[in-house]
Amino acid sequence: MATPSCSPSRAKVSRDTPTIRLYPSESVAEKFLSNWLTFCLYDYVKQVAGKPLFLLYRAIKTTIENGPVDMVTYEARYALSEERLLRQKIDFKTLNVYLHVERGKMPVKLLDCDTITQAKSKLHDAWYRGGFL
């Protein structure tokens, strides 16, 4: 009988070892309960809690995007948690850009340290939000 390795990367699964099939739920009852709660809470989330949750999401996203965000580590100057706080001092300026579309133009605030991906994301958000002048 082989002894199991302490390293999770080198651990081998034998035929006698049961595997977890319903990860992250450990039992069928927990899986059933989570699905039942999902169905029961759908109308409540759709009619009552959906809009406040979306407004909270937009407020947090806007606050975080007001300062520099590292695209590799996702650390931000204005983060909610201390673990994701950008510790480096970065000088940045706000750029007021206008997105011209068929229906008019929209003001978009970009940072001079934004990557192309971040700028495109902010432009897409402004376009879908529809803040025309």
Secondary structure in CASP SS format (residue, H / E / C, confidence):
PFRMAT SS
TARGET T0000
AUTHOR 0000-0000-0000
METHOD secondary structure of the structure
MODEL  1
M C 1.00
A C 1.00
T C 1.00
P C 1.00
S C 1.00
C C 1.00
S C 1.00
P C 1.00
S C 1.00
R C 1.00
A C 1.00
K C 1.00
V C 1.00
S C 1.00
R C 1.00
D C 1.00
T C 1.00
P C 1.00
T C 1.00
I C 1.00
R C 1.00
L C 1.00
Y C 1.00
P C 1.00
S C 1.00
E C 1.00
S C 1.00
V H 1.00
A H 1.00
E H 1.00
K H 1.00
F H 1.00
L H 1.00
S H 1.00
N H 1.00
W H 1.00
L H 1.00
T H 1.00
F H 1.00
C H 1.00
L H 1.00
Y H 1.00
D H 1.00
Y H 1.00
V H 1.00
K H 1.00
Q H 1.00
V H 1.00
A H 1.00
G H 1.00
K H 1.00
P H 1.00
L H 1.00
F H 1.00
L H 1.00
L H 1.00
Y H 1.00
R H 1.00
A H 1.00
I H 1.00
K H 1.00
T H 1.00
T H 1.00
I H 1.00
E H 1.00
N C 1.00
G C 1.00
P C 1.00
V E 1.00
D C 1.00
M C 1.00
V C 1.00
T C 1.00
Y C 1.00
E C 1.00
A E 1.00
R C 1.00
Y C 1.00
A C 1.00
L C 1.00
S C 1.00
E H 1.00
E H 1.00
R H 1.00
L E 1.00
L C 1.00
R C 1.00
Q C 1.00
K C 1.00
I C 1.00
D C 1.00
F C 1.00
K C 1.00
T E 1.00
L E 1.00
N E 1.00
V E 1.00
Y E 1.00
L E 1.00
H E 1.00
V E 1.00
E C 1.00
R C 1.00
G E 1.00
K E 1.00
M E 1.00
P E 1.00
V E 1.00
K E 1.00
L E 1.00
L E 1.00
D C 1.00
C C 1.00
D C 1.00
T C 1.00
I H 1.00
T H 1.00
Q H 1.00
A H 1.00
K H 1.00
S H 1.00
K H 1.00
L H 1.00
H H 1.00
D H 1.00
A H 1.00
W H 1.00
Y H 1.00
R H 1.00
G C 1.00
G C 1.00
F C 1.00
L C 1.00
END
